Amino acid sequence: MSLDREHESRLTGCFEGLRVLDFSTTIAGPHCARMLADMGAEVIKIESAEGETMRNRPPMRHGCSTAFGQLNVGKKSVVLDLKSDEGVEAVRRLVASADILVENFRPGVMQRLGLDYATLSALNPRLVYCSISGYGQTGPSAELPAYAPVIHAASGYDMAHLAYQPGRDRPDYCGIYHADVVTGTYAFGAIASALYQRERTGRGQHIDCSMLESMLSLTLNEIQWSQFPVVQPSRPTFGPAACRDGYVMIAIASEKTFQNLMVVIGHPEWTSDARFARYSDRRANWGALMDGVEAWSGQLCVADCVAALNAGGVPSSAYRSVAEALADPQIAHRGALADVEDDAGTFKVVNLPFRMSEAKVAAGSRSASLGEHTADVLREAAAIARDNG
């Protein structure tokens, strides 16, 4: 074993020793809680007898969903009836030894169950309680039902994206749930911050994480343009450039990039052309500039075009499928994929996109079956309650 391997084998997770109660469903909350699990926390997923919604999402293999597994790997599964006195009492016992609670019910649901922050923090003042919702816990929109596609529309994100699609006026269909992943990641960051503050104050707190505001944070330029309108270029700045057999993305994001690209396409003189020399003029004549780029790229296949751009120091990529991206040797080099087991076999998930020199960051090895840990977890909680009795 190399020294690096030896060092890695001794690492523990940053959140090792922390206990998380995960009441969340679908994507945003489970994504947040899986990040906590990947960082070493013990995450106990509380489910109904029917199981969480995502357990039935394809792809399904012998009754097991890999979509569910991807979001919940490394967690324990405990089945409780939260509408029963016994279920609520079991939660109260678990809360006594918990550090973090994550929930993404519609505002008001946890209060009606008697499991809101005010109630549970009285039992455990150190509890960090994170609520994820579409619009926030209070306000005129707080109780509106919301899923990621609705938030994409409500936040202006969809219309902002549409503005970059020339000749189109119908918003795109939604199949990739940015709002869930972004909000879950913000919630993770807020939880980590609350844990740090708890080290000084000894107290937990309530975190109120809004999907609407999370999505607004993605529209950095548009937030400013909505206040101070600017003239848009004649063609979107970042878009596909045509090749013989497909398209490439070329990102001209700096003066050095622009100068390098002009050399690659055989027009170094355009760096002093009045239409393109200055950034403001270049934006005003963006369509003409990209026509010139495509006069070059259109003669090449995608592979040759990308090779020339990379050699010339121009950020670029072919448009790849997710399957093609997962097969990239860089992904293998980084160890970006983890093998996970469930009752149906094995599948791969993506690890968190960062590595730490002094901490283990890795997905768990198993996606639990429904209720797999109920008996053990409740037995331990009852024993702790008796000992503290």
Buried (B, 14 or more C-beta within 10 A) or exposed (E): EEEEEEEBEEBEBBBEEBBBBBBBBBBBBBBBBBBBBBBBBBBBBBBBEEBBBBBEBEEBBEEBBBBBBBBBBBBBBBBBEBEEEEBBEBBBBBBBBBBBBBBBBBBEBBBEBBBBBEBBBEEBEBBBBBBBBBBBBEEEBBBBEBBBBBBBBBBBBBEBBEEEEEEEEEBEEBEEBBBBBBBBBBBBEBBBEBBEBBEEEEEBBBBBBBBBBBBBEBBEEBEEBEEEEEEBBBBBBEBBBBBEEEBBBBBBEEEEBBBBBBBBBEBEEBBEBEBBBEEEBBBBBBEBBBEBBBEBBEEBBBEBBBEBBEEBEBBBBBEEEEEEEBEEEEBEEEEBBBEBBBBBEEBBBEBBEEBEEEBBBBBBEBBBBBBBBBEEBBEBBEEBBEEEE
